[in-house]
Amino acid sequence: METEREIMSRGRRRTHTKFSFGVVRLVLSVGVLACVYQSVQPPPPKMFTAVTSPRIKLRDGRHLAYKELGAPREEAKFKMIYIHGFDSCMHDSFFFHNLSPALLEELKICIVSFDRPGYGESDPDPNRTPSSIAFDIEELADGLGLGPKFYVIGFSMGGQIIWSCLHYIPHRLAGAAMVAPVVNYWWRNLPAKLSKEALSLMLPRDQWMLRVAHYAPWLTFWWNTQRWFSIASYISCDPSILSFQDKEIFSRLGFNDLNQGYARKQGEYESLHRDLMIGYGHWEFDPLDVQNPFKNSNGSVHLWHGDEDMFVPVSLQRFIISKLPWVRYHELTGSGHFFPSLMVDEIVKTLFVGED
């Protein structure tokens, strides 16, 4: 028979053992959570010391890097700000490299291209929203003395930003052109069935990337840097997302990513990943609610899109245009995402002088 003391001692040992196992489980749980937390935390922006481009300082202390082409600002008849796309920079402008010198001189055009926040040598904006970039563009125009009104042209994700300009700074615009603009599948006024069908046309890995950016933006850095699943084609530059025409363009004109290092010099989080979180996140407004800023016919808004664009399904643009008839729509048969490299002059002339 066990004595009372032996029973009590055995009970204390069991309690101690349970307590020890509980402590171990707690420590392991905390360790796992700490590792998970660490893995989803984005790194700070990479620092760079040498600034190679002119920059203007914004009211909040950030800087925007920019470059100019064409007529001097004070002599220009048409002043235009170009907004670059995803994983790009101010040096990657079709309107810089492909616009004919003759048209540039004939129309006395001044083109300003700039690095969007977090790209190239423009400071990141951790508080960036669909509205803030429009006001950055307005400050850029004022800092360079472009006058009370100026034109804007945006390509791809830069084209999406034109909607923000039309909504927040319409009084500053002389005209606008969206070229293959990105569409947010979760804009409020897009029919859910249409958005679902359009999203299903994307590669599965790209669908997941966009869903993460929308539903769990805090996981965006981890999702695009983990090695368990395939990286999105947008980021890996996978040619499988290119249309037949896009592949022909790259084959004929040559494709290089010489500017990719410059575009990503502050790291992928403040450039690519934040772009995804903003472009496909929750917007403060819906572009389908935007009003015509040129009701007096003192300007125009254009949207150009290829019907074989594999980045942005054309069905979305067709619906948007059906609700906004004041936007002049140009759908190009057989064209992919990079068609503007073949028709820069046409796009510019249509916007500036109305030649279609």
NUFI-35069 format. One record per residue (C-alpha): x, y, z. Coordinates in steps of 0.05 Angstrom, whole numbers, padded with zeros to 5 digits, always signed. Example, Ala and Ser with C-alpha at 12.3 -4.5 7.8 and 13.67 -1.06 7.14 Angstrom:
2
+00246-00090+00156 +00273-00021+00143 
END
This chain:
356
+00000+00000+00000 +00025+00069-00018 +00031+00118+00037 -00002+00186+00033 +00066+00218+00024 +00083+00173-00036 +00016+00189-00069 +00026+00263-00061 +00097+00259-00088 +00073+00220-00149 +00019+00272-00162 +00069+00328-00158 +00114+00292-00209 +00056+00285-00257 +00037+00358-00249 +00109+00378-00261 +00113+00335-00323 +00048+00364-00351 +00073+00434-00335 +00139+00420-00371 +00104+00394-00433 +00058+00454-00432 +00117+00502-00428 +00151+00465-00486 +00088+00470-00529 +00081+00543-00513 +00153+00558-00530 +00147+00519-00595 +00082+00555-00613 +00113+00623-00599 +00173+00603-00641 +00131+00581-00700 +00088+00644-00696 +00151+00687-00693 +00179+00652-00754 +00114+00661-00792 +00110+00734-00771 +00181+00745-00793 +00170+00711-00860 +00111+00756-00879 +00144+00821-00858 +00170+00860-00919 +00241+00887-00916 +00254+00962-00912 +00268+00997-00978 +00339+00989-01003 +00380+01052-00997 +00416+01083-01055 +00466+01140-01050 +00478+01163-01121 +00419+01199-01153 +00428+01200-01229 +00364+01238-01249 +00334+01305-01233 +00281+01302-01178 +00229+01348-01149 +00210+01351-01076 +00138+01340-01056 +00101+01373-00999 +00109+01312-00954 +00185+01311-00965 +00187+01254-01015 +00222+01262-01082 +00200+01243-01153 +00253+01229-01206 +00236+01251-01276 +00263+01261-01347 +00241+01304-01405 +00238+01298-01481 +00220+01345-01536 +00207+01419-01536 +00228+01462-01477 +00171+01470-01428 +00164+01544-01439 +00159+01535-01515 +00117+01471-01518 +00047+01472-01547 +00028+01405-01517 +00054+01385-01448 +00045+01312-01429 +00061+01269-01369 +00073+01196-01383 +00057+01144-01329 +00095+01079-01334 +00069+01009-01320 +00084+00951-01273 +00157+00931-01261 +00179+00990-01303 +00207+01060-01296 +00212+01128-01330 +00263+01101-01380 +00214+01049-01407 +00168+01094-01446 +00145+01076-01516 +00129+01150-01523 +00202+01167-01511 +00233+01115-01555 +00182+01106-01611 +00151+01175-01622 +00176+01202-01688 +00222+01263-01682 +00183+01296-01738 +00117+01293-01699 +00152+01315-01636 +00178+01377-01671 +00115+01390-01713 +00069+01391-01652 +00121+01422-01605 +00109+01368-01553 +00142+01366-01484 +00139+01297-01452 +00154+01286-01379 +00165+01215-01355 +00175+01199-01281 +00189+01142-01234 +00127+01125-01195 +00136+01121-01119 +00181+01064-01099 +00208+01054-01169 +00276+01076-01193 +00298+01138-01157 +00231+01163-01132 +00221+01155-01057 +00171+01102-01035 +00104+01123-01007 +00083+01075-00951 +00016+01111-00949 +00003+01105-01023 -00070+01100-01045 -00106+01107-01112 -00116+01181-01095 -00045+01198-01072 -00012+01183-01139 -00060+01232-01174 -00039+01287-01127 +00035+01268-01137 +00025+01278-01211 -00008+01346-01199 +00051+01367-01155 +00100+01343-01208 +00065+01386-01260 +00066+01447-01214 +00138+01435-01195 +00159+01435-01268 +00114+01493-01287 +00072+01455-01338 +00016+01505-01330 -00057+01500-01307 -00073+01442-01354 -00032+01384-01382 -00043+01317-01417 -00033+01249-01386 -00019+01182-01420 -00012+01118-01381 +00006+01048-01402 -00017+00984-01368 -00017+00997-01293 +00000+01069-01309 -00063+01069-01352 -00103+01048-01291 -00076+01109-01254 -00109+01154-01306 -00176+01137-01273 -00149+01168-01209 -00129+01230-01248 -00197+01236-01279 -00230+01229-01211 -00185+01271-01167 -00154+01324-01212 -00201+01331-01272 -00194+01407-01271 -00119+01400-01287 -00127+01356-01348 -00126+01378-01421 -00137+01307-01444 -00122+01235-01425 -00105+01169-01457 -00107+01100-01425 -00066+01049-01464 -00080+00976-01446 -00100+00998-01376 -00102+00947-01319 -00171+00933-01291 -00184+00916-01218 -00229+00854-01218 -00260+00877-01152 -00284+00946-01173 -00352+00953-01143 -00393+00964-01206 -00363+00907-01246 -00412+00848-01250 -00386+00791-01207 -00398+00740-01262 -00359+00781-01313 -00301+00792-01265 -00299+00718-01247 -00299+00697-01320 -00244+00747-01337 -00201+00727-01279 -00207+00654-01299 -00172+00670-01364 -00108+00686-01327 -00056+00633-01310 -00074+00599-01244 -00011+00626-01209 -00029+00696-01231 -00100+00687-01206 -00073+00669-01137 -00025+00727-01137 -00082+00776-01150 -00127+00744-01099 -00073+00749-01046 -00061+00822-01064 -00135+00837-01056 -00158+00793-00998 -00094+00787-00957 -00047+00845-00977 -00005+00832-00915 +00016+00766-00947 +00036+00796-01014 +00111+00799-00998 +00113+00728-00973 +00071+00701-01031 +00116+00732-01083 +00181+00710-01051 +00164+00640-01026 +00190+00579-01064 +00134+00529-01051 +00091+00551-01110 +00106+00580-01179 +00120+00654-01179 +00070+00696-01218 +00087+00707-01291 +00081+00782-01281 +00142+00780-01236 +00182+00724-01267 +00173+00755-01337 +00147+00689-01364 +00135+00695-01439 +00076+00647-01435 +00032+00707-01417 +00049+00742-01483 +00001+00742-01541 +00023+00722-01611 +00032+00795-01631 +00070+00811-01567 +00119+00755-01582 +00128+00782-01653 +00141+00851-01626 +00194+00827-01578 +00225+00784-01633 +00227+00841-01683 +00244+00900-01639 +00284+00861-01588 +00267+00856-01515 +00314+00870-01457 +00307+00885-01385 +00366+00932-01379 +00323+00979-01337 +00296+00925-01291 +00353+00933-01242 +00341+01008-01241 +00266+01000-01233 +00275+00951-01174 +00334+00986-01142 +00295+01000-01078 +00271+00928-01074 +00211+00891-01101 +00165+00905-01043 +00160+00981-01051 +00154+00975-01126 +00122+00911-01151 +00087+00886-01089 +00058+00953-01068 +00035+00964-01140 -00005+00899-01135 -00035+00916-01068 -00058+00985-01092 -00079+00965-01163 -00120+00905-01140 -00138+00928-01070 -00199+00965-01044 -00208+01031-01080 -00239+01094-01050 -00279+01104-01114 -00303+01063-01173 -00280+01085-01242 -00349+01070-01269 -00374+01128-01227 -00325+01177-01258 -00357+01237-01292 -00337+01265-01360 -00288+01322-01345 -00296+01350-01415 -00371+01362-01422 -00356+01426-01460 -00315+01387-01511 -00252+01423-01489 -00214+01357-01485 -00222+01282-01493 -00209+01216-01459 -00186+01155-01499 -00179+01082-01482 -00137+01037-01528 -00139+00961-01520 -00120+00899-01559 -00172+00844-01565 -00118+00791-01553 -00088+00823-01491 -00070+00766-01444 -00054+00813-01386 -00121+00848-01384 -00182+00812-01415 -00216+00856-01466 -00285+00837-01440 -00273+00882-01380 -00257+00943-01422 -00319+00931-01466 -00364+00932-01405 -00331+00995-01376 -00339+01031-01442 -00412+01010-01447 -00424+01048-01382 -00380+01108-01400 -00396+01127-01472 -00358+01192-01466 -00293+01153-01466 -00270+01144-01538 -00254+01070-01546 -00204+01042-01595 -00203+00966-01597 -00148+00936-01640 -00161+00869-01674 -00105+00818-01665 -00066+00862-01617 -00038+00843-01550 -00013+00883-01491 +00048+00916-01523 +00015+00943-01586 +00031+01016-01569 +00104+01005-01590 +00076+01000-01662 +00030+01060-01662 +00056+01114-01616 +00046+01169-01667 -00027+01150-01678 -00042+01150-01604 -00009+01218-01593 -00040+01251-01653 -00109+01225-01635 -00103+01255-01565 -00072+01322-01585 -00104+01339-01652 -00161+01289-01659 -00134+01250-01718 -00159+01178-01711 
END
